[in-house]
Amino acid sequence: MAAEHIETTKWQLQEAKQRFSEVVRRAHDEGPQIVMRHGRDVAVIIDMEEYRQLKDQGPKPDFKEFLLSGPDLSELDLARDKSTEMRDIDFEGIE
């Protein structure tokens, strides 16, 4: 199933139970089918291929792992160029 946006169909739980074969067929042919109970979304039925694609994406690194996976910056020269003079900034009157 392609990763394109497809309008999902919502089913009340009782109707989804009674028409389960149709819900599964439509999940395969049309995209995710949402099951509701008491007016709230509680489950989604998706095609097996879509499930496998989601599952195969693997775990996402947490933010710390993301930062640590970046390039080594320890040898980057961050010293300020002192050959130019610093200018004075007047902050009076600024609110």
N, C-alpha and C positions, 0 to 999 in steps of 0.2 A: 504494500500500500504506500503510495507517495506521501511525502510530508506536507502536502498542500492542505490549506484550511478547508475543512468540510463541516457543514452545519451538523451539529449533533442532535440526535433525537432524545427526548426525555420521556421516560416511562415511569408510571406509578408502579411500585413494587408488585402489587397484586396482578396488574396487567402484564408486567414483565414475566412473572411466574407462569401465567396462563399461556403466554405467547413466546416462551423462551426460545424455541427454534427460530422464530422470526427475528427476535432480538439478536441472536447469534449471527444469522444470515446477514442482517443489516449492518452489524459491526464489521463483518468481512467485506461487504459490498459498498457501504456508504461511509463507514468511519465509526468513531466511538459512540456508544449508546449509554446514556446516563440513566441510572435508576434512582428514583426518589422515594422517600418514605416520609410521610407527614409533611410534604411540601419542601423537604430539604434533600439536596443531592447527597447520596450515601455510597454510591458505587458507580463504576464505569466498566463497561464491557468493551474490549478492544480486540481487534484481529490478532492472531498469534504472531504474524510477521511484524506487526507494529510493536508488540510486546518484546519480541526478540531484539528489535532495533533499540528500544529503550533500555533493555537489560544489558546489551552489549556496549553501551556507552561507558560503563564502568563507573567506579566511584569518583567523585570530583574532589580535588585536593582542597583542604581547608585554606583559609587566608594565610596562615603562617607558612604552610607548605608552598603556597603560591609565591610569597615574598622570598622565601629561601631558595626557590628554584630559579631565580633571576641570575643575571650575570654577576661575576665577582667584581665588586667595585672597590676592593681594598687597595688597589694600586692606582686608583683615579686621583689625580692631583687636584685637590679642592682648595689649595692655598689662594688667598686673595692677591691679586696683582696690586702691589703697593706703589707701583711707579706712577699711578695717577692719584691726584690729591682728592681727598673726600670733600664733598661740598656741604656746607651748612644749610639746614632746612629750618625755616622759621615756622613753628607750629602754633604761634600765638594767633588767636582769633579763629582757629579751627575747632569746630564743635564735633 
